[in-house]
């Protein structure tokens, strides 16, 4: 889990360093910091995702002096609604969900991207598996399911 947190922390720090270059706000004791909502997509229990991300957000909030981050965890349909309603400022989602939101909601280009390593090599492609019943011997290649 530590390696996973290190990866997330690196990505998030890069994101906020680039954000910090364009978002200069002087923080004073009289004025609260501007708040940015980071929406994180989850497939698992929200409390588990919140537990995994909270140390990262806490660290960033302690070290970012121009903004304060508010972490919100969403299931995919909730994240789509949050983006549509403009209640999130930044999102962390999977590539397919990002493409959908970019097309339907006009999201800008991503600032950072998480690369998964397989045998210490970054993956640059998506993959999938087509499983068939044992008695479906007529489906062996993609062309066998085309237009079905």
N, C-alpha and C positions, 0 to 999 in steps of 0.2 A: 504494500500500500504506500510505503514511503516513496518508492520510485515513481509511482503514479502521481502522488502529490507533487513531487519535484518537477515532473513534466508539466502538470497543470500550472504550477507556480511560475515556471519559466515562460509559458505561453501568456499567462495573465500579466506578468511583469512587462513583457514585451508590448503587449496591448496597451497597458497604461503608460508606459514610457512614451509611446507614440502619441497617445492621447494627451499626455502632459505637455508635449511640445506645442500643441495647438490650443490648449485650454489653460490660459494663465489667469488665475484668480488669486488675489492676495487674501490670505486668511488672517482675520483679526479675531480678537476675543469677543468683539461685539457682534460680529456677523457670522451666522452659521455657514458652514461649507456647503457648496452646491452638492446635491445628491444625485448620483447616477444609479439606476436600477439595472443590475445584471441578472438577466433571465437565463437560467440553466435548465436545459431539457433533461428529463430523467425517464428511465423505463422501470425503475425500481421504486421502492418505498421512498417517499419524499423526505422523510426524516433521516434516512440513511444518506441520501445525497446531500442534504443540508449539513449533516455531520462531517461528510468528506470535504465539502467546500468551505465550511466556516473558518477553519484555520487559515486558508488562503486569503479569504476576504478580510479577516482580522489583521493579518500581516500587512496587506495592502493598505488598509485603513490607518494603520499605525505609521506607515511610511509615505503615503501620498498626502501632500499638504495642501492640495488645491481642490480636492473633491472627496466626498465620502461615498462609499459603495453600499448599496443595499442589495443583498442577495435574495432572489426569489426563485423558487424551484417549481417547474411546471412539467406536466405531462404534455405530449406533443400538441394535442388539440388546445390545451390551455395556453401554450406558448404562442401558437398561431393567433389566438384571440388577443393575447397581450400585445403582440406586434401590430395587429390590425388596429387595436385601440390606442396604440402608441403609449402604452404604460410601461414599456421597457426601453432603456437607452442602448444597452449592449446585450447580445445573446451569445450563448455557447450551445451549439446544437450540432447535429450530424450533417454531412454534406448534402444529403438528399433533402432534408428539411430546409436547409439554407437555400438551396436552389428553388424549391417551391415558394419560399417566402420572398426571395429576390424577384421572382416572376410576378407573384400575386400582390405583393406589398411594396415593391420597389426598393428593397434593401440595397445598400451600397456594397461595394466589394469588401470581402473580409479583410481585416487587418492582420490576423494571424490564423494559422491552421495547425491542427495537431496531426503529426505524422506518427502512425503506429509503426513500431519496429517489429519485424519478423526475422529472427536469426540475425539481429543487429543490422538489418537492411530496411530502409524506409519503404513502406508500401505506397505505391502511386496509382494503384488501380482498385477498382471494386471487383468483387468476385461473387459468385453465386453457385448454387447447386440445384439441379433439377433431379428430383427423386421420383421414381415411378414404381408402380407395383411390379412384383417379380414377373407376373404373367404379361406385362406390357412390353414384349420384345420388339415392337415396332417403333419405340421411341429410344433412339440411341444418340442423336445429335440435335443441336438447336434447330436445324432445318426440318426435323421431324415434327416439331410443334409450331412451326411458323403458320400464321393465319388461323390458329385454332382458338 
